[in-house]
Amino acid sequence: MTITVSFPEELLTSGGGNVARRVLERIVLEAFKSGQLTIAQVRCVLGFDTRMQVHEFLADQGVPWADYSVEDAERERELLKKVLP
């Protein structure tokens, strides 16, 4: 599906950068945050080559890309203490 959005010319020339790309990124970010898109889908829509590029993009936007809590890290740390003396 293709969606076309029209912008006034002054918006396209202010602020620099590719407005269409920025709008697409915002839409994708919101869809990811709401659970409508997966990491793989974000990668596909934004044309990233690797998952790491998606992770970097999300991190740059302040969006956590994993449900990984401090408690999860503590559990793993305790497990590693047992496994690796």
C-alpha positions in Angstrom: 0.0 0.0 0.0 1.2 3.5 -0.8 0.2 6.5 1.2 0.8 10.0 -0.1 1.0 13.0 2.2 1.2 16.6 1.0 3.2 19.2 2.9 3.3 22.9 2.4 6.6 23.9 0.6 7.9 25.9 3.6 7.8 22.8 5.8 9.8 20.8 3.3 12.6 23.3 3.2 12.7 24.1 6.9 14.8 22.1 9.4 16.8 20.3 6.8 16.8 16.6 6.2 14.4 14.5 4.3 10.9 15.3 5.6 9.4 12.2 4.1 11.9 10.0 5.8 11.4 11.7 9.2 7.6 11.3 8.9 8.0 7.6 8.0 10.3 7.1 11.0 7.8 8.7 13.3 5.0 6.6 12.1 7.1 3.4 12.3 8.2 4.4 15.9 4.7 4.8 17.0 3.6 1.6 15.4 6.5 -0.3 17.1 5.8 1.3 20.5 2.1 0.3 20.3 3.1 -3.3 19.4 1.7 -3.1 15.8 5.2 -3.7 14.3 8.0 -6.1 15.2 11.7 -5.4 15.0 11.7 -7.4 11.7 8.9 -5.2 10.3 10.7 -2.0 11.4 13.8 -3.2 9.6 11.9 -4.0 6.4 9.9 -0.7 6.3 12.9 1.5 7.1 15.2 -0.4 4.8 17.8 -1.4 7.4 20.2 -4.2 6.5 20.5 -5.6 10.0 18.6 -5.9 13.3 21.5 -4.1 15.0 20.7 -1.0 12.8 17.1 -1.2 14.1 18.3 -1.5 17.7 20.6 1.6 17.2 17.8 3.5 15.6 15.4 2.7 18.4 18.0 3.6 21.0 18.7 6.9 19.3 15.0 7.7 19.6 14.9 6.7 23.3 12.7 3.7 22.5 13.4 0.4 24.4 13.5 -2.4 21.9 13.3 -5.3 24.4 11.3 -6.0 27.5 14.3 -6.5 29.6 14.1 -5.2 33.2 16.6 -4.7 36.0 15.1 -7.8 37.6 15.9 -9.8 34.4 19.5 -8.6 34.5 19.8 -9.5 38.2 18.4 -13.0 37.6 20.9 -13.6 34.8 23.7 -12.2 36.9 22.9 -14.7 39.7 22.7 -17.5 37.2 26.0 -16.7 35.8 27.6 -16.6 39.2 26.4 -20.2 39.7 27.5 -21.4 36.3 30.8 -19.5 36.0 32.6 -19.6 39.4 
